[in-house]
Amino acid sequence: MSTAPTAATTAPADPVTAAQATADPVTAAQTTTDPVAAAPLSAEPAAHTQFTDHPVHPTTTQPLQAAATQPVQPTGLPGQHAAFSPEMARRDFPVLHRTVNGHPLVWLDNGATTQKPRQVIETLTGFYGSANSNIHRGAHTMAREATEAYEAGRAAVARFLGAPSPDDIVFVRGTTEAINLVAQSWGRANLGPGDDILVPVLEHHSNIVPWQLVAKETRARVVPVPLRPDGQIDFHAYADLLSMRTRLVAVSQASNVLGTVPPVREMTALAHRYGAKVLVDGAQAVAHFPVDVQDLDADFYVFSGHKLFAPTGIGALYAKPEILRNMAPWQGGGNMIESVSFHRTTYAPVPHLLEAGTGHISGVVGLLSALNWLTSFDRDAIAAYENSLMAYAQQALATVPGLELLGSAPDRIAVLTFTLAGHDPSTIAEWLDRDGIAIRAGHHCAQPALAHYGLESAARASLALYNTSEEVDKLVASLHRLQQTT
């Protein structure tokens, strides 16, 4: 069943050369910098409060002390972005320089959550230390500053996703809450008996269960779209399942368990021919490649900040403005109203209509900082590096006896889910942890996708821009030692 490349008799040639964490981090500029004003994504009026004494991204003009290769060069306009190498990223992540069980940490659990750069950490500390306030309707200086920062975050998300306007962005706790919001607000109003919701088998539970709940309530039905043996969505089956009964297609832009990147743009265009709406789960996609919701023509797009180097508990929902304006409140409370009496309540316009209560203000500030950090690099260069690292990892893992990789879709992100003959996935994860290597084991909240391969659980190593081929070598060496114990 193995879908890995043919095993080599010797260690594969390293296409990216093991990266060394620089011992001499680039010194940050000493001038106090407003994180909103300095942000490349923040074209809106800046907040006056200076949340941190560090710039959004350290200068990249100093040579790397221990770089084994030249950085990946940007493909955009000269000087538009910093060139990229994993060392440039690694030096910004304090946690990557700790030890676990006496070994340097190898963080390969990025599909579950990414680590946070110091710029995000310092921005959060600075906000709580000098600018903490509730937002909107405040007459004092700090309320205005916090509101400006919060709304600058909304504008940054809109630009990051290619959305037409900040008013198309609703802040939520994450992907799960965003999907539930759409299911309960849009779904209740637009689904009825006999309607179909198409959901591919590769989806995360967060993009399955909310639709089951609303389908039961509205007497619609959730229709699974099958997978091909390599983990791709069966496009022909998808086309056959679409009909005038189809009201919604819910699909991830990248699978958290197989790494598959479906042809979302083509799937959306086909669904629109039948008048169906399309929700795209971007939780696993946004950290790996640029997203343009207008190019995708997505009706809804959702993501979580914590998988994008931002804090936990913050995420965003994009919806087309004509859809968003017609969505009813999901929750009631402060912030989403204009006036309240026992005779009549009037509501604020979207997006505030869908943001009842005090939002995760510091989370938005942290998300803004994370977006600024990520987009200071050339995104195409990052994608090229990750693709090279994934290819190297696939070759290296193929040398481990009894290891089988799941999924071999040609378009994919660097998610490597595998089984190892004779070993339970949890045992594999515990063994690797002894060597300081963090992976994920279990059903990965994608039980239908694993069932496609006849499995209930598997081990998963998921890579990010700060991972290196040296770390892959450590993973492979540890797995070889595990096999030698049996």
C-alpha positions in Angstrom: 0.0 0.0 0.0 3.0 2.2 0.2 2.8 5.4 -1.8 6.3 6.6 -0.9 9.0 6.9 -3.6 11.2 3.8 -4.2 13.5 3.3 -1.2 17.1 4.2 -1.9 19.9 1.9 -0.7 21.8 4.9 0.7 20.6 8.2 2.3 19.0 10.4 -0.4 20.8 13.4 -1.7 19.8 16.4 0.3 18.1 18.9 -2.1 17.9 21.6 0.6 21.0 20.8 2.8 20.5 20.6 6.5 19.9 24.0 8.0 21.7 25.1 11.1 20.0 27.3 13.7 22.1 30.5 13.7 24.0 31.1 16.9 24.1 34.8 16.2 20.5 36.1 15.6 20.2 39.2 13.6 20.0 42.2 15.9 16.7 44.0 15.9 16.6 47.6 15.1 16.7 49.8 18.2 14.1 52.3 17.2 10.7 52.0 18.7 8.3 50.8 16.0 4.5 50.9 16.0 3.5 47.3 14.9 0.5 48.7 13.0 2.3 51.5 11.3 5.3 49.3 10.4 3.2 46.4 9.1 3.4 45.8 5.4 -0.2 44.6 5.5 -1.4 47.6 7.5 -2.2 50.4 5.0 -5.0 51.7 7.3 -4.4 54.5 9.8 -2.1 53.2 12.4 -2.8 52.9 16.1 -0.8 55.4 18.1 0.2 53.0 20.8 3.6 51.4 20.5 3.1 47.8 21.5 6.7 46.7 21.2 10.2 48.1 21.0 11.0 45.6 18.2 10.3 46.0 14.5 7.8 43.7 12.8 10.7 41.7 11.1 14.4 41.9 11.8 16.7 43.2 9.0 17.8 40.5 6.7 20.8 42.2 5.3 23.3 40.7 7.7 24.9 37.4 6.5 23.7 34.2 8.2 26.5 32.8 10.3 25.8 29.1 9.8 23.8 28.9 6.6 24.9 25.9 4.5 23.2 27.1 1.3 22.1 30.4 -0.2 18.6 31.5 0.7 15.8 30.8 -1.8 15.5 33.9 -3.9 12.2 35.7 -4.2 10.3 35.3 -7.4 8.6 38.7 -7.2 9.9 42.2 -7.8 13.4 42.8 -6.7 13.4 44.1 -3.1 9.7 43.5 -2.7 10.2 40.8 -0.1 13.1 39.3 1.9 14.7 36.3 0.4 14.0 33.1 2.3 15.9 30.4 4.0 14.7 28.3 7.0 17.4 30.0 9.2 15.7 33.3 8.6 12.6 31.9 10.1 14.1 29.7 12.9 16.0 32.6 14.6 12.6 34.2 15.4 11.2 31.2 17.3 12.4 30.9 20.9 10.8 27.5 21.4 12.7 26.0 18.6 15.9 26.5 20.6 14.8 24.5 23.7 15.6 20.9 24.5 13.1 18.0 25.1 14.3 14.9 26.9 17.9 16.1 26.5 17.6 16.6 22.7 17.1 19.7 20.6 13.4 20.1 19.9 12.3 18.9 16.4 8.8 20.3 16.0 6.9 18.3 13.4 3.4 18.8 14.7 2.6 22.0 12.6 -0.6 20.5 11.3 -1.9 20.7 14.9 -0.5 24.1 15.7 2.5 26.2 14.6 4.9 27.8 16.9 5.0 31.6 17.4 7.7 34.0 16.4 9.1 36.4 19.0 7.5 39.3 17.1 4.1 37.9 18.0 5.1 37.1 21.5 6.5 40.6 22.1 3.5 42.2 20.5 1.1 40.4 22.8 3.2 41.4 25.8 3.4 45.0 24.7 -0.3 45.2 24.1 -1.2 43.9 27.6 1.6 46.0 29.1 0.7 49.3 27.5 -2.4 49.3 25.4 -5.0 46.9 26.9 -8.5 48.2 26.6 -11.9 47.1 25.3 -12.8 48.3 21.9 -15.5 50.2 20.1 -17.6 53.0 21.7 -14.8 53.9 24.1 -14.2 57.7 24.5 -10.7 57.5 26.0 -7.4 57.3 24.3 -6.6 53.6 25.0 -10.0 52.5 23.7 -9.4 54.4 20.5 -5.9 52.8 20.2 -7.2 49.3 20.8 -10.0 49.8 18.4 -7.6 51.1 15.7 -5.4 48.1 16.2 -8.3 45.6 16.1 -9.7 47.1 12.9 -6.2 47.2 11.4 -6.1 43.5 12.0 -9.4 43.1 10.1 -8.0 45.1 7.2 -4.8 43.0 7.2 -6.8 39.8 7.0 -8.8 41.1 4.1 -5.6 41.9 2.2 -4.0 38.6 3.2 -7.0 36.7 1.7 -7.5 39.1 -1.3 -11.0 40.1 0.0 -12.5 43.2 -1.5 -13.2 44.9 1.9 -12.4 44.6 5.6 -16.2 44.5 6.1 -16.2 41.0 4.5 -14.2 39.7 7.5 -15.7 38.3 10.7 -13.5 37.5 13.6 -14.1 34.1 15.3 -12.3 31.8 17.6 -11.0 29.7 14.7 -12.0 27.5 11.8 -14.4 25.4 13.8 -16.4 28.3 15.1 -16.4 29.9 11.6 -17.9 26.8 10.0 -20.5 26.4 12.8 -21.4 30.1 12.4 -22.1 29.6 8.7 -24.0 26.3 9.3 -26.2 27.9 12.0 -26.7 31.3 10.4 -26.7 30.8 6.7 -27.5 27.1 6.8 -30.7 27.4 8.9 -32.1 30.0 6.5 -31.1 28.3 3.3 -31.3 24.6 3.8 -34.4 22.5 3.7 -35.8 19.0 3.2 -34.2 17.3 0.2 -31.3 19.7 -0.1 -27.8 18.3 -0.4 -24.5 19.3 1.3 -21.5 17.8 -0.5 -18.6 17.1 1.8 -15.5 15.2 0.5 -14.3 12.2 2.6 -10.9 13.9 3.2 -12.5 16.6 5.4 -11.6 17.4 9.0 -14.4 16.6 11.5 -14.9 20.4 11.9 -16.1 20.5 8.3 -18.3 17.4 8.6 -20.1 17.5 12.0 -21.5 21.1 11.8 -23.2 20.1 8.5 -24.6 16.9 10.1 -26.1 19.0 12.9 -27.7 21.5 10.7 -28.8 18.8 8.2 -30.6 17.0 11.0 -32.3 20.2 12.0 -33.4 21.2 8.5 -33.9 17.7 7.1 -31.2 18.2 4.5 -28.6 15.5 3.9 -24.8 15.4 3.9 -23.5 13.6 0.9 -19.9 12.3 1.0 -17.7 12.8 -2.0 -15.4 9.8 -2.5 -11.6 9.8 -2.8 -9.3 8.1 -5.3 -6.7 5.7 -4.1 -4.0 8.4 -4.1 -6.0 10.7 -1.8 -7.4 13.0 -4.4 -11.0 13.9 -4.5 -12.7 11.9 -7.2 -13.7 14.8 -9.5 -15.9 12.7 -11.8 -17.8 11.4 -8.8 -18.1 15.0 -7.5 -19.4 16.2 -10.8 -22.0 13.4 -10.9 -23.2 14.2 -7.3 -23.8 17.8 -8.1 -27.4 18.6 -8.9 -30.0 21.3 -8.5 -30.6 19.8 -5.0 -27.0 20.8 -4.0 -27.1 23.9 -1.8 -23.6 23.8 -0.4 -20.2 22.3 -1.1 -17.8 22.3 1.9 -14.2 21.5 1.0 -10.8 22.0 2.5 -8.1 23.8 0.4 -5.5 21.4 1.9 -6.1 18.2 3.9 -4.7 17.9 7.4 -4.2 14.2 7.1 -3.3 13.5 3.5 -1.8 16.9 2.5 -4.0 16.8 -0.6 -4.7 20.2 -2.3 -8.0 19.8 -4.2 -8.8 21.7 -7.3 -10.9 24.1 -5.3 -11.2 26.8 -8.0 -12.6 24.2 -10.5 -14.8 22.6 -7.9 -16.3 26.0 -7.0 -16.9 27.0 -10.7 -18.8 23.7 -11.2 -20.8 24.1 -8.0 -21.9 27.6 -9.0 -23.3 26.2 -12.3 -25.9 24.5 -10.1 -26.5 27.6 -7.9 -24.7 26.0 -4.9 -22.5 28.0 -2.5 -19.0 26.8 -1.6 -17.3 27.0 1.8 -13.5 26.6 1.7 -11.7 25.4 4.9 -8.3 27.1 4.6 -7.0 26.1 8.0 -4.1 24.0 6.6 -3.6 26.1 3.5 -2.9 29.7 4.6 0.5 29.0 6.1 1.8 27.2 3.0 0.8 29.2 0.0 -0.9 32.5 -0.9 -4.7 32.6 -1.0 -7.0 34.8 -3.1 -10.6 34.3 -2.3 -11.7 36.3 -5.3 -9.7 34.1 -7.7 -11.2 31.0 -6.0 -14.6 32.7 -6.2 -15.3 31.1 -2.7 -18.6 32.1 -1.1 -17.1 31.5 2.4 -13.5 31.0 3.4 -12.3 30.2 7.0 -9.0 29.8 8.8 -7.4 29.6 12.3 -4.7 31.9 13.5 -2.9 29.3 15.5 -2.0 27.3 12.4 -0.6 30.6 10.9 2.0 31.4 13.6 -0.6 33.5 15.5 -2.2 33.0 18.9 -4.8 30.3 19.7 -8.4 31.3 20.0 -8.5 33.7 16.9 -9.6 33.0 13.4 -11.5 34.6 10.6 -14.5 34.1 8.3 -14.7 35.7 4.9 -18.0 35.7 3.1 -19.1 37.5 -0.1 -20.7 40.8 0.9 -24.1 40.0 -0.6 -24.2 36.7 1.4 -22.9 38.3 4.6 -25.5 41.0 4.6 -28.3 38.4 4.6 -27.0 36.3 7.4 -28.9 36.4 10.7 -27.2 36.9 14.1 -25.9 33.6 15.4 -25.4 34.9 19.0 -26.8 37.9 20.8 -25.2 40.4 23.2 -23.0 43.4 23.2 -21.1 44.8 20.2 -23.6 43.4 17.7 -26.4 45.8 18.5 -27.3 49.5 17.8 -30.1 49.8 20.3 -32.0 47.5 22.7 -35.3 47.9 24.4 -38.0 45.4 25.5 -40.0 46.6 22.5 -37.5 46.5 19.7 -33.8 45.7 19.2 -31.9 47.0 16.2 -28.6 45.4 15.1 -25.2 46.7 14.0 -24.2 46.1 10.4 -22.0 43.3 9.4 -19.3 42.2 10.3 -20.1 43.4 13.8 -23.6 41.8 13.6 -21.8 38.4 13.8 -19.4 39.3 16.6 -21.4 39.3 19.8 -19.6 40.2 23.0 -16.0 41.2 23.6 -13.8 39.8 20.9 -10.3 38.3 21.3 -8.7 41.7 21.0 -5.1 40.6 21.8 -5.6 37.6 19.5 -6.4 40.0 16.6 -3.3 42.1 17.5 -1.2 38.9 17.5 -2.7 37.7 14.2 -1.8 41.1 12.7 1.7 40.6 13.9 1.9 37.1 12.5 0.6 38.1 9.1 3.2 40.9 9.0 5.9 38.5 9.9 4.9 35.9 7.3 4.3 38.3 4.5 7.7 39.9 5.0 9.1 36.9 3.2 8.4 35.9 -0.4 5.5 33.4 -0.2 6.5 31.7 -3.5 10.0 31.1 -2.1 8.5 29.6 1.0 6.3 27.3 -1.0 9.3 26.2 -3.2 11.4 25.5 -0.1 8.6 23.5 1.6 8.0 21.5 -1.6 11.8 20.6 -1.8 11.8 19.7 1.9 8.7 17.5 1.4 10.3 15.7 -1.5 13.4 15.1 0.5 11.3 13.7 3.4 9.4 11.4 1.2 12.6 9.9 -0.2 14.2 9.6 3.3 11.1 8.0 4.9 11.0 5.4 2.1 14.3 4.0 3.5 12.6 3.0 6.7 11.5 -0.7 6.5 7.8 -1.2 7.0 6.9 2.5 6.7 3.9 3.3 4.4 2.9 6.9 3.6 -0.7 7.7 3.1 -1.7 9.6 0.0 0.3 10.5 -3.1 -1.7 13.3 -4.7 0.4 15.4 -7.0 -0.7 18.7 -5.5 -0.1 18.6 -1.7 1.3 20.4 1.2 4.1 18.9 3.4 1.9 16.6 5.6 3.4 13.1 5.9 1.0 10.7 7.5 2.3 7.1 7.9 2.1 3.7 9.5 5.0 1.6 10.6 4.7 -2.2 10.6 4.6 -3.7 14.0 4.1 -0.4 15.9 1.0 1.4 17.1 1.0 5.1 16.1 0.9 6.2 19.8 4.0 4.0 20.4 5.8 5.7 17.5 5.0 9.2 18.8 6.2 8.2 22.3 9.4 6.8 20.9 10.1 9.9 18.9 9.4 12.1 21.8 12.4 10.5 23.7 14.6 12.0 20.9 12.9 15.4 21.2 10.8 14.9 18.1 7.2 16.0 18.2 4.7 14.4 15.9 1.0 13.7 16.1 -0.7 10.3 16.5 -4.3 9.3 16.4 -7.2 9.8 14.0 -6.3 13.5 13.4 -10.0 14.5 13.5 -10.3 12.9 10.0 -11.7 9.4 10.6 -13.4 9.1 7.2 -10.2 9.9 5.4 -8.3 7.2 7.4 -11.1 4.7 7.0 -10.5 5.2 3.2 -7.2 3.4 3.8 -8.7 0.9 6.2 -7.2 2.6 9.3 -8.4 4.0 12.6 -5.2 5.9 13.4 -1.8 6.8 12.0 1.3 8.9 12.8 1.7 12.3 11.2 4.8 14.5 10.7 3.7 17.9 9.3 6.3 20.4 8.1 6.5 24.2 8.2 8.8 26.8 6.8 11.2 26.6 9.8 11.8 22.9 9.5 15.0 21.6 8.0 16.4 18.5 6.2 18.6 17.9 9.3 15.4 17.5 11.3 14.0 15.1 8.7 17.2 13.1 9.1 16.7 12.9 12.8 13.2 11.7 12.3 14.3 9.0 9.9 17.2 7.9 12.1 14.9 7.6 15.1 12.4 5.5 13.1 15.2 3.2 11.9 16.3 2.7 15.6 12.7 1.9 16.5 12.5 -0.8 13.8 15.8 -2.3 15.0 14.3 -2.8 18.4 11.7 -5.4 17.1 
